[in-house]
Amino acid sequence: MASKFDFNKGLAELEVIINKMESGDLSLEDSLKYFEKGVKLHRQCHSALTDAEQRVKILSEEDNYSEEKPFEDL
C-alpha cells in the first residue's frame, strides 16, 4: 500500500530542487533528473491541494457556509 503524500515535505523538496536547478551547477543529466522529480512533486502537490479544496467545498456545502450572510448574523 502506498503511503500518503506529505504536502509540506513535498513542497520543501520541490523548493530544494528549484534552488539546485537555478544554481546552474548541474550537468544536463542531473538537470533532467531533477526536472523529472520536480514535475512529479508538482503533480503530487497539485493533487493534494485539489483534494483539500474539494473536501473544504463539500464540508462548506453541508453546513451552508457557501451562502453569504451579513456579518451581524454571525
Buried (B, 14 or more C-beta within 10 A) or exposed (E): EEEEEEBEEBBEBBEEBEEBBEEEEBEEEEBEEBEEEBEEBBEBBEEBEEEEEEEEEEEEEEEEEEEEEEEEEE
